[in-house]
Amino acid sequence: MPWQNSPRGANPEQQIEEIIKNIRQMFSKGFSGVWLVVLVLVALWCFSCFYTIQPGEVGVIQRFGKFVRITEPGLNMKLPVGIETLTKVRVQYVYTEEFGIRTIQAGVDTAYSSSREYLNESLMLTGDLNCAVVPWIVQFRLSDPYKYLFKVRDVRKTLRDISEAVMRQVVGDRSINEVITERLEIATAVKIELQKAVNEADNGITIVTVELKRATVPDPVQPSFNEVNQSLQEKERMIYEAREAYNKVIPEASGEAQRMLREAEGYALERINQAKGDAARFLSLWTEYANAKDVTRRRLYLETMQEVLPKLGKTYVIDPEQGGLLPLLNLGEKMAQEDKS
């Protein structure tokens, strides 16, 4: 061909000028446009053999529709178009699926929309038969490009269906208060169960995180829910007050009961010791009486009189030979004291 007649050893600029000159000569000689089109198509066909994979991506090569290999980032080669096809898969990118909400503006303070058209995704029943609106976000990576492209027909739709099923199962095992207050625990449980379900589906996805947004109740039942919460708070308050009164009264009563028991035990011990002492004293007296009856009888009589007589006040000792008692009683003095009183 004419462009093959360029001299060897010429510099690149001269070669390019020579090629352009030869092409002009071909056109001037009536070179067919069909050959030019064929030449361009052949060049493009050969150019399709080269491709570049960016960092964070891999290339999936199919030969006549059949999976052949996976290529790494960088410049690679393949057979031309029509023989091998290339599909680029972003394996490091974190994809996001939103349920019950949609992102309006991404950034530091991401804004979300939770209109009624997304309510069916987040409206679910809790374990205590209450309705809850639970929006959440699932983030994932494509860990296996082959499975992602060829194992499941619609991977993202399958993931959404599995995510809803797992979330409804976890929420259905908890009360409405737990759903509202224990978002981190629920998100952790959902992530674990969701990864198990995704592994069973074999779709080449790895769950990065599950994030629960603020759970609420539907607007029609919000007033009733508030009343229930107020009743529960009142119940907790009354229980707290009752426990406070219990902790105040019961220990005091228990202490009083223990004091009375100790006093009764002391009194019983005192009476027992006194009875034992009286019995021992009686036995000792009986022993002495048995040994010397007259002396013991007289001593007991004198001791008794010594104890009794001081308690009688005035004591009159009468001689058996006394003829009468009036001179001794001094009744006049007694009557005068009564008149004064």
Secondary structure, DSSP 4 states (H G I P E B T S, - for coil): -GGGGSPTT--HHHHHHHHHHHHHHHHHTT--HHHHHHHHHHHHHHHTTEEEE-TTEEEEEEETTEEEEEE-SEEEE-PPTTTEEEEEEESS--EEEEES-EEEE-STT-EEE--GGGHHHHEEE-TTS-EEE--EEEEEEES-HHHHHHT-S-HHHHHHHHHHHHHHHHHTTS-HHHHHH-HHHHHHHHHHHHHHHHHHHT--EEEEEEEE---B--GGGHHHHHHHHHHHHHHHHHHHHHHHHHHHHHHHHHHHHHHHHHHHHHHHHHHHHHHHHHHHHHHHHHHHHHH-HHHHHHHHHHHHHHHHGGGSSS-----TT---SHHHH-HHHHHHHHHH-
